[in-house]
Amino acid sequence: MTNKPTDNIFVTELALHHNDRTFFKGGLCISRLSLKNLEAAQINFLHPNEQAFLNTLQHSRRQHSYLLGRYCAKKALAIYDNRKHSTEIYITNGVFQQPIVNSSMHDNPQVSISHTTTMGAALVFPEAHPMAIDIETIDQEKRSTILTQLTKHELELIYSVSNTLPLQLLWTIKEAVSKVLKCGLTIPFELLEVELLVQQGNLFLSYFKNFPQYKVTSFLLSDTICSIVYPRKTLLNIDFTGIKERWLYHN
């Protein structure tokens, strides 16, 4: 499933080949829809319990981020399981605020959700194949704060690739792996240290010092960085060029 260039949503099925012999399926959705458009469409994707929670949110910014996250998650789940009735799926939060899918799906799908003030993203994957996604807006005002959370080695890595790369690249990488570990940013950032960062065309691949079983693919989308973490021995096939060309520059 793909979209026209003027669409503000990109949805695609993921083919996950692990160790060249095990195949898994996933779903990805990235969206930049306005609060007005999401409010108009909410009846088509919110579960009644989600609708009730939305009604408790007082601020438009919080409403927007919630709707973006749920919309992307339902779109990704729909392509993962070929379901048409996303209102039957209830996504709640676990004790660490991780999203939990409540549905009748037989294989217990997992979902990772991320959003900025204007963009949402969701990744759906089977429980047997852990993954996570994180997106961040490039904001130079946060540079000094991010610098305090990076190691000397990581700064050398990013500057060796390009001295113009935003530091949010490393932030999204660490945020993504903290999600897949289900620890969030509650542990010392140095434990999430990036050991290797390489550029392959428009993509950035990274590997961790303490978690060698995972790798991350990152890419820049106009004013946003997106990072996806997945098992190191998995081949992740996504049309990254298509994501950019189809809609991310059409606001």
C-alpha positions in Angstrom: 0.0 0.0 0.0 1.5 3.3 -1.0 0.2 6.9 -1.4 0.1 9.7 -3.9 2.8 12.4 -3.6 0.3 14.9 -2.2 -0.9 12.6 0.6 0.3 13.3 4.1 0.6 9.7 5.0 2.9 6.9 4.1 1.9 3.3 4.9 3.8 0.2 3.9 4.1 -3.5 4.7 7.5 -4.6 6.0 9.2 -7.8 4.9 11.6 -8.9 7.6 14.1 -11.6 6.7 16.0 -12.9 9.7 19.2 -15.0 9.2 18.2 -15.4 5.6 15.7 -18.1 6.5 13.0 -16.9 8.9 10.4 -14.5 7.5 8.4 -12.0 9.5 5.9 -9.4 8.5 5.5 -5.9 9.9 3.8 -2.6 9.2 5.0 1.0 9.1 3.0 4.3 9.0 4.4 7.8 9.0 1.9 10.7 8.9 1.8 14.5 9.1 -1.9 15.2 9.4 -3.4 18.3 11.0 -5.4 18.1 14.2 -8.5 19.3 12.3 -8.2 16.4 9.8 -7.6 13.8 12.6 -10.5 15.1 14.6 -12.7 14.7 11.5 -11.5 11.1 11.0 -11.3 9.9 14.6 -14.6 8.0 14.5 -13.1 5.8 11.9 -10.0 4.7 13.9 -10.5 5.3 17.6 -11.7 2.5 19.9 -14.5 3.7 22.4 -12.0 3.6 25.2 -9.5 5.7 23.3 -12.3 8.2 22.5 -13.0 8.4 26.2 -9.4 9.1 27.0 -9.1 11.7 24.2 -12.0 13.6 25.8 -10.0 14.0 29.0 -7.2 15.8 27.2 -7.5 19.5 27.7 -4.7 20.9 25.4 -4.8 20.8 21.7 -1.1 19.9 21.4 -1.7 16.8 23.6 -4.8 15.9 21.6 -2.9 16.2 18.4 0.0 14.0 19.5 -2.4 11.3 20.8 -4.4 11.2 17.6 -1.3 11.1 15.5 0.0 8.2 17.4 -3.2 6.2 17.4 -3.9 7.0 13.8 -0.5 5.7 12.7 -0.7 2.7 14.9 -4.1 1.7 13.5 -2.9 2.2 9.9 0.2 0.0 10.5 -1.9 -2.6 12.3 -4.4 -2.7 9.4 -1.8 -3.4 6.8 -0.1 -5.9 9.2 -3.3 -8.0 9.7 -5.4 -6.9 6.7 -8.1 -5.5 9.1 -10.7 -3.0 8.1 -12.2 -2.2 11.5 -9.5 -0.5 13.5 -12.1 0.8 16.0 -12.1 -2.7 17.4 -8.5 -2.5 18.5 -7.7 -0.8 21.8 -4.2 0.5 22.3 -3.5 1.2 26.0 -0.2 1.8 27.9 1.8 -0.6 30.1 3.4 0.2 33.4 6.3 1.9 31.6 4.0 3.7 29.3 4.8 1.3 26.4 1.9 0.8 24.0 -0.1 -2.4 24.4 -2.3 -3.8 21.6 -5.6 -5.2 22.9 -7.3 -7.1 20.1 -8.3 -10.6 18.9 -5.2 -10.9 16.7 -3.8 -14.4 17.1 -0.1 -13.6 17.1 0.0 -10.8 19.7 1.3 -8.0 17.5 3.5 -5.3 19.1 3.5 -1.6 18.3 6.0 1.2 18.8 4.7 4.7 18.5 6.6 8.0 18.3 5.6 11.6 17.4 6.8 15.2 17.2 4.5 18.2 17.4 3.5 17.7 13.8 4.4 14.2 12.7 3.5 10.7 13.9 5.0 7.3 13.3 4.1 3.7 14.2 5.8 0.4 13.7 4.0 -2.9 14.1 5.8 -6.2 14.4 5.4 -9.7 15.7 6.3 -10.5 19.3 9.0 -12.9 18.1 10.8 -10.0 16.3 11.3 -7.0 18.6 11.6 -3.6 16.9 11.1 0.1 17.8 10.8 3.5 16.1 11.6 7.0 17.2 11.3 10.4 15.4 12.6 13.7 16.5 12.4 17.3 15.0 15.8 18.8 14.3 16.1 21.6 16.8 19.3 23.4 17.2 18.1 24.9 20.5 18.4 21.4 22.1 22.0 21.0 20.9 23.5 21.9 24.3 21.3 19.5 26.2 22.0 16.6 23.8 25.7 17.3 24.1 25.6 16.4 27.8 24.1 13.0 27.0 26.7 11.9 24.4 30.0 10.2 24.9 33.3 11.5 23.5 33.3 8.4 21.2 29.9 9.2 19.8 30.8 12.8 19.1 33.9 11.6 17.2 31.7 9.1 15.3 29.1 11.7 14.1 31.7 14.3 13.1 33.7 11.7 11.2 30.6 11.0 9.1 29.7 14.6 8.6 30.2 17.8 10.6 26.8 19.0 9.5 24.7 16.0 10.9 22.3 17.1 13.6 23.0 15.6 17.0 19.3 14.5 17.2 20.5 11.6 15.0 22.2 10.0 17.9 19.4 10.9 20.2 16.8 9.1 18.1 19.1 6.1 17.9 19.4 5.9 21.7 15.7 6.6 22.2 14.8 3.8 19.8 17.0 1.2 21.5 15.7 2.2 24.9 12.2 1.5 23.6 13.1 -2.0 22.3 14.7 -2.8 25.7 11.6 -1.4 27.4 13.6 0.6 29.8 13.0 4.0 28.3 15.5 6.8 29.2 15.7 5.6 32.8 19.2 4.2 32.5 22.5 6.0 32.1 22.8 7.1 28.5 26.4 5.8 28.3 25.0 2.2 28.5 23.3 3.0 25.2 26.5 4.1 23.6 26.7 3.9 19.8 29.9 2.0 18.8 29.7 2.3 15.1 27.9 4.8 12.7 28.2 4.5 9.0 26.5 6.2 6.1 25.1 4.3 3.1 23.7 6.7 0.6 20.8 8.6 2.4 20.7 6.1 5.2 22.7 5.8 8.5 23.4 2.5 10.1 24.5 2.2 13.7 25.5 -0.5 16.1 25.8 -0.5 19.9 28.6 -1.2 22.3 26.5 -3.0 24.9 23.7 -4.4 22.7 25.3 -6.1 19.7 22.1 -8.0 18.9 20.5 -4.8 17.5 21.2 -2.3 14.8 19.5 0.9 13.7 18.6 2.4 10.4 18.1 6.1 10.4 17.1 8.6 7.8 16.4 12.3 7.5 12.9 13.6 6.5 13.1 17.3 5.8 13.1 18.7 9.4 12.8 15.3 11.1 15.0 12.3 11.8 13.6 8.8 12.0 15.4 5.8 13.5 14.2 2.2 13.4 15.9 -0.5 15.6 15.7 -4.2 14.8 17.7 -7.4 15.2 21.1 -7.2 13.8 20.7 -10.3 11.6 17.5 -9.0 10.0 17.4 -7.6 6.5 15.0 -4.7 6.6 13.5 -3.8 3.2 11.8 -0.3 3.2 11.5 2.1 0.3 13.2 4.9 2.1 13.6 7.0 -1.1 9.9 6.5 -1.7 9.0 7.8 1.7 10.7 11.1 0.9 9.5 11.4 -2.6 5.9 10.6 -1.9 4.8 13.1 0.6 7.2 14.3 3.3 8.0 17.5 1.5 4.4 18.2 0.7 3.0 19.9 3.8 
